[in-house]
Amino acid sequence: TGKELFAQAIHNASARQHGPFVALNCAAFPESLLESELFGYDEGSFTGSRKGGKAGLLEAAHTGTLFLDEIGDMPLSLQTRLLRVLQEREVLRLGSNAPISIDVRIIAATHRCLPERIAQNLFRADLYYRLNILRLVLPPLRDRSEDIPALARQLLEGKLRAVGSAQSVDSVLAPLLPLLSRYQWPGNIREMDNLMERFAVFLLGVRDPAEVDFSAFLQETPELAELQDETFEESAEGIDEERIVAAIQAAGGNRQLAAQSLGISRTTLWRRLKEIEAS
């Protein structure tokens, strides 16, 4: 979760912090373009090459850190060239015969299982052993449910500020937290960032937190809507009569606002009131 942010933090806390931090997603480029981006090229090395050539990212990261994201998707031919760079500590631009000495720390990340890729002949074992010195496992967001409220609050606060909304973050976020904590977040932090931005835009048409129509928002977010009923039902089970009465009094009789403060839907609050009256 946030691999590049984590790599940047390692760089910032190291003796290389005053050097450059350069990031490259190995899965984002076709092989030919990735090669020129990583290793650079001399003038005239291929059609369309820049006059005077171009330094690659390995050179650009000299005295600093190069972060190679999704290295498990790097083509085998480039893996061979990268291995040589790591062994010799020098880079050879495309079309050049003059190696350039470099001093670079490599941080690599992948979502793939590299031993499996090695068994499938899709990743070089010798490159894996060269890179796998300090192995750090970053848990996905679904395994860090205790972090979700704090992350969601920070992201929503920034999104509300960006769109010029003066909404109270805690008031509008509280009813969604049970759903956010239960959701599996296949897209990790980027998905949460996207969802909070969508919510901030949705809130632009609302002045009072008590007027937020969460049902309407959930209709636009089916990934959360399917969790709504079971989450609200479970949330309601642990709410006793005293808490419900206190929430309604604190909200001045406004049941929508009371439901939000309890973290349940207005419909669920109405059902619990009926159950209390019946008992």
Salt bridges, closest charged atoms under 4 A:
GLU35 OE2 - ARG81 NH1 2.84
GLU37 OE2 - LYS54 NZ 3.05
ASP42 OD1 - ARG93 NH1 3.76
GLU59 OE2 - ARG93 NE 2.76
ASP69 OD1 - LYS3 NZ 3.80
GLU70 OE2 - LYS3 NZ 3.91
GLU70 OE1 - HIS111 ND1 2.74
ASP73 OD1 - ARG112 NE 2.58
ASP103 OD1 - ARG16 NH2 2.73
ASP126 OD2 - ARG124 NH2 2.52
ASP147 OD2 - ARG144 NE 2.92
GLU157 OE1 - ARG153 NH1 3.59
ASP170 OD1 - ARG153 NE 2.74
ASP193 OD1 - LYS159 NZ 3.17
GLU197 OE1 - LYS159 NZ 3.90
GLU223 OE2 - ARG198 NH1 3.26
GLU230 OE1 - ARG182 NH1 2.88
GLU233 OE1 - ARG271 NH2 3.03
GLU234 OE1 - ARG182 NH2 2.45
GLU275 OE2 - ARG271 NH1 2.35
GLU275 OE1 - ARG272 NH1 2.78
